[in-house]
């Protein structure tokens, strides 16, 4: 809803009793998955169009609905 591009990374493999699933992901401002890693060690390269996010926010101005008086 915030029309924000998100890039999230996660570890893979095991350390002690912990298993890390990987599955790093890049999502565009519409929520479409641009790239997603699997459970193997890898690097994702993604070209991101920042102007597209601005255009989406202009059409769907969800951020204007914020109630900043509650941000304290």
N, C-alpha and C positions, 0 to 999 in steps of 0.2 A: 504493500500500500504506500510505502514511502518513496517509491520509484527510485530506489537506491541500488546501484551495482554492488554486488557482494562477491568477495573472493575469500574463501575459507580454506585453510589448510589443516591437515591432520596427519599425525605420525602413522607409520606402518610398522608391523613387526611386534615383537614381544620384549618386555622388560620385566623381569621378576614374574609376578603373578598377573601382570597386566598385558592384555593383547590390544593393539591399536589397529583399527580397521582401515585406515587410509581414507579413501573416498573424498579427497579434497575436491572442491567444487567452485565454479565461477558462474554467477547468475546475473542476467541483465536486469535493467530497470523494470521490465515487464514480468519478471519472475521466470523467464525462460532460461533453462540450463545451457550455457555456452560451452562448458567443458566440465567433465567429471572424471577423476582418476579412479582406478580400481584399488585393489588391496596390495598392489605391488609398488615398490619405490619408483617414483617417476617425477618428471617436471612437466607442468602444464604451461603452454604458451597460448595466450588469448589476446587478440586485438579487441580493444574496447572503444566504442564510439561514445565519447562523453556528451557530445551534442544531442545524441538520441535520448539520453536520460533527461536533458533539459526540455526537449520537445514533449516527452511524456508527461513531465511535471506541469507543463503549460496546459495540456489537455485535461489532465487528471490532477488538479491541485490539492491533493490530500493534505499536504503540509500546511495549507492555509486553515485547516480545521483544528490545528493545535490550540490547546488552551494553556498558553504560556504562564498564566497566572498561577498554575499549579506546579511550576517547575522549581519551586524553592526547596 
